[in-house]
Amino acid sequence: MNLRRFLLRKVVYVVLTVFLIASLNFFLFQVLPGDPTRVLLPKGCGGSNVTACPLREELMQEWGLDQPVFNRYIIYMTNLLKGNLGTSITFRPGMPVADVIAPRLSITLLIVGIATVISLWLGVVLGRVSGWRRGRASDVIITMSTLFGYSMPAFWVGLLLAFYFGVATPVFPVSGDRSANFSSMDLISQIADMGWHLVLPVLTFVITNVAWFSLTLRNSLTDVLPEDYMVTANAKGLTETQQLRRHALPNARLPLVTAAALYFGWVVSGAIVIEQIFQIEGLGKLEWTATLNLDYQLMSGIFLIAALGVVIANATADVLYVLLDPRVREA
């Protein structure tokens, strides 16, 4: 396989996918019921004849709502190319959507990143033991335990952890991602304070999602172990550890890459429940607030960012497949 040609083709696919998502993002919010200008109109503006309100006319012209759909589409795509996602109309009136999203996105990426690393590491450890000892007691215990956590709703796990470790036994904070005096702390204290606040949210992520990785690796190992090269490795006298590390895991890790990519892309947009429970000012909570306040510009920007996360994660997984598996490079 020509690696340069593959990467070029992958870039073209990503650009085309992003274009289609951006187009869907535009038309999706065009068909929503309601008038976004009414959210900002003061009560009594124009009485019952709200269409005669001068403020509404100004907003219509500013947002291009008085123009045909195609013209608004061109304006929208042009603004996207310039990095302009629009202007918030309720959360921070007049503030660019990108500036509203940026600090919230960093908090969500921090939580999701830490949770993904821990879940992936723990899932690999548990999946390796479970897959190698399939059918034994350890396999049954690990499988049932991880499935139990996976089957529980994230909001229920979060509430239980918040009650037992934040209320009944006040060990960890249950609200926010930092203390009130965070700005007056030194750098080391700030890192420790934020880490202490994120223990319960990250633990909720890990409990409800570690099965995603452990079961993926276990099932992949189960398919790999009966292969001829594993029988040959055993016949050569390699120890179980050598068989596992040199032959089994390198061939079983590819589905894990896909699982990690799908997990990261899904959690970026699905963190709303946990962030709402622990009152963390992240992207999920911002999405919930924008939905309640009918902030169309903000909702559109968040939807686009979440979709881009999924596209980039899947494209990264495809590239890693080529780098990790020689069979894919030679195909």
N, C-alpha and C positions, 0 to 999 in steps of 0.2 A: 504493500500500500504506500502510495506517495503521501507522506505526512503533510507536506505543505498543501497539496491539493485537498486533502481531507479537512484540514483546518480552515481553508478558504471556503469550502463548501459548507462547513459548519457555521461559519460567520454569516454566510448568505442566508442560511436557514434561520439563524437567530434574528437577523435583521428583518426578514420577512415575517417571522412569527410576532416580533414586537410591533411591526406595522399593523398586522391584523388585530392584535390585542388592543392597540391604541385606537383603532377604528371602532372596534366593538365597545370600547370604553366610552367613546364619544356618543355613539348611537344609543347605547344602553341608557344613558342619563337623559337623552332627548325624549324618550318615550315614557319617562316617569311622570306620574300625575302631579298636578300642582304647579304653582308658579313660584320660582325661587325669589322673585322680587318681593313677594308678599311677606317673606320672612323678615325683611328689614323695614318694611313700611311701618311707621308709627301708627298707633291706634287713632282712628278718626281721620286719617289722611284721605281727604276726598269723600268722606262719609261712605255711603253705599256705592257711590260711583268711583271705585278705587282706580279704575283705568284712567281717570282724569288727573291723577296725582302727578305733579311735576317730578317728584323724586323717582317715581316708577319709570317715567319716561327717560330720565337720565340713566337709570340702571339698565334699562332695555338697550339704550344706545351703547353704553360702556361694555356690556357683555355680548353685544351683537344679537340679542334676542329678537330684534325687529327685522332681521335679515333672513333670507332663505336658508334652509338647512345646509345646502352645499357650501354656501359662503361661510357659515359658522364652522363647518368641517375644515375648510381651508385655513381659517383663522386658528382653529384649535391645533392642527398639525404644525402650522408655522410657529405657534407659541411653544409647542413641545420641542421642536428643533432648537429653539433658543433657551430651553431649560425652564420655561415658564409654565407651571402647572395651574395657574389661575390665582385667584385671590380669595381668602377665607371671608365668608360673609357673616358668620355668627361667632365662631370660636375666638378668633382674633380679627375683628373686622378691619379690612384694608391691608392685612399682612399677607405676603405671598405664601401660597400653600407649601412650597418647598421649604421655606423657613419654619413653618409650623411643624412639618413632618420630620425634619432633620434631627432635632434633639430627641423626639419620641422614638424614631427609628433606631437611634444608637442604643437606647435603653433596651428595646426589644431584641436587637441583635446580640447585645451582651448576654441577656438571659437565655436566649435560644442557643447562642454559641456555647455557653458553659453547659447547658443542659444536654446539647447534642454530643459534646465531647464525653461527658460522664456517661450518658446513655449508651453511646457507641462502645466505649471502653468496657463498661460493665456487660453489655450485650455480647461482646466478643468473648469475654471470659466465661460467661454462663453458657453461651451457645457452643463454645469449644468443648466444655465439659459435657454438656448435654448431648451433643452430636457424637462425640467419641465414645460415650458410654450409653448409647441409645438402648432403651429397653430396661435399663437398670434403675435402681431406686433413686440415684442422684438425678437421672434424666427425668423421671416422673416428678420429683419434688421441684426441680427448676422449672419445668414446663408448666406445672399447675400453678406455681407461685407467680410466675411472670404473666400468665394468662389471667390470673385473678386481678392483678394490678391493671392489666390492659382493659379488662372488662368493666372496671369501675369508672364512672364519669369523673372527668377532671375537676368539676366544681365540687363534687362530693368529697374527693380526696383532699382538695384544698381546704374545704371547711373543716374536715376532721383534723388536719394538721394544724390549722389555725387555732382550733379550740384546745387541743391537747398540749401543744407546744407554745401557744401564745396567750392562752387565757387560763386554763386549768393549771398548767405549769409554765409560767411566763419566762421562757428561755429565749425565744426569738421574737422579733417584732413582726406584727401581722399586717402592717399598713405602710405603704410607701416603699421607696427604694433607698432612702437616706434619712438621716436625722435632721432635726430642725436647725442645728448649729453646724451643718455640714460644711458650709463655706468658710467657717473660721478654723477648720481643722487643717493639719498638715497633710501632705500627700499620702503618707503611709496610713494615717488615721482615716483618711477618706476612703482608701481602698478597703481597709478592714471594716469600716462602717457599712459601706455598700455591700460588701460580701456577706456581712451578718444579716442585712435586710433581705438578701436574695436567697437565703438558705431554703426557706419554705417554698417559694415559688419554683425554684430549680428542683427541689425534691419532689414536688407535685408532678413536674414534667417527667422526671426520671421514672417514678413509680408507674405512671400511666403509659409510658412509651418504651421502656426497656425491652418489653417483649417483641417489639417491632424488629429489633436487631438480633436478639438472642434466638428467636424462632427462625428468622431468615438464615442465620448462620447454621443453626442445627439442621434445618431441612437441606441446606446446600451440602453440608458435610455428609448427611445420610445418602445423598445421591453420589457423592464422590468416593466414599470408602469402598464400595464394591468394584470400582474400576480396576482394569488390568494393571495399571502402573502402581496402584496401592498394593495389589497382591505381589507384584514384583519387588516392591520395597520391603515388604514383610519377609519374602523369601531370601532377600539379600542379607537379612539379619539386622536391619535397622531397628533401633529402639522405638517405642511408641511415640516418644517425644520427637525423634528425628522424622518419623513418618508423618506426624502431624504438622510439624513446622516446615519441612522441606517439600512435601508433596500434597498433603491434604488442604492446608490453609491457602496456599497460593492459588489453587484452583477453585476453592470455595468462596473466596473473598469477593468475586465479581458481583454476585447478587447483593452483597452487603453495600457495595458502592451505590447501586441503584436505590436501595432502601434508604441510605443516608441522604441522597439527593432529594428523593421524594419527601422524606421526613422534614428536612430543613425548609423546603419550599412550602409545605403544608403548615408547619408550625408558625412561620412568619405571619401568615394570615389567620392562624387559628389560636393565637395567644390571647385573644380578647377575653376568654372566660377567666383565665388565671389572673390576668392583669386587673380585671374588674373585681375579683374576689379580694386580692391583696392591695387594691387601690394603687397600682403601679402606673405611673404616667408614661406608658409606652404606646406603641402604635395600635395595639388592640383596643385599649381604652379610648384612644383618640377616635378610632373608627366608630366605636359605640356612641361617643358624644356627637360626632358629626352626623350620624344617622338620626339620633333623637332630635337634633336641631335643624335637620334638613339642609345641612350645609353641602350643597351639591358639588361645588368646586373641590372641597376638602375630601368628600367621599370619592370623587373621581380620581383624585391624586393618590389616595391610599390604595384604591383598587388597582391602579396601574403599577404602583410600587410592589404590591404583593404578587401580581402576575409576573412582573419582571424577575422577582426572586425565584419563582418556579422555573421560568425559562432558563435563567442563568444556571441554576442548580442542575437541571437536566443536561444542559450543554456541557457543563463541567464533568458530569458523570460519563458522558460519551467520550470525552477526551481522555479521562482516566482509564476507561476501558482499553483504549488503544495503547496507552503507556504500560498498563499492567499485564495485558494478555498478548503474548506474541502471536497467537492464532488469529486475533483480530487484525493485527498489523499485516499479516501475510494474506489475509482474505481479499 
